[in-house]
Amino acid sequence: MHPIKHVILTVLLFFSIRLFYNLELNVLMYSIILTLLFDIVDHSIILLLIKTSVTDRTKTLIKKGKFIEAFSWYYNSRRGNFDYLYLHNLLFFIAVTFVAFYYMNFMLIIGIVFHMVTDMIECYQKNNLNFWIYGWKKLIKLG
């Protein structure tokens, strides 16, 4: 999902929940930061570890200092070009969940939930929930 959409949906989810449960505004700030950090970490790992024509061109554009063009190219070309997507956000999800429970910081858990829900909303909008279903089936078979 595009980062701007992530932020907008996180804000909408926050205020929707706030209608029923009094959440403080710092929960919104943590959630926005965390949802953006999720994708920065996840996609940076992909750029560093997976070699495809999409990642090669993205890295070339970054080296030339064309950051906006690199972001646009990667964002528009990534769907359907990676088999890794069944692990989408999994490593960072596990790390943040561990930290959240270790420090008993439930704002982090809310941020995790907001990120995952916004990703699922995008897949639903694109009629592509198979992305998640396939991913979890494949992950369970690995274990």
PEURSUL-V844768 format. One line per field, one symbol per residue. phi: phi as a letter, one per 20 degrees, with the letter a starting at -180 (. if undefined). burial: # if it has 24 or more other ideal C-beta (glycine too) atoms within 12 Angstrom, else .. A space follows every 10 residues. Layout:
phi->???
burial->???
//
This chain:
phi->.fgffgffff fffgfffffd cfeffffffg fffffffgff fgfffffedd dbffffffff fffeneffff ffffffdffn dcefffegmf ffgffffgff ffeldfffff fffgffffff fffffelcfg gfffffffff ffe
burial->#.#..##.## #.##...... ..#...##.# #########. ###..##..# ...##.###. .........# ..##...#.. .#.##.#### .##..##... ......#### ########## .#........ ##..#..... ...
//
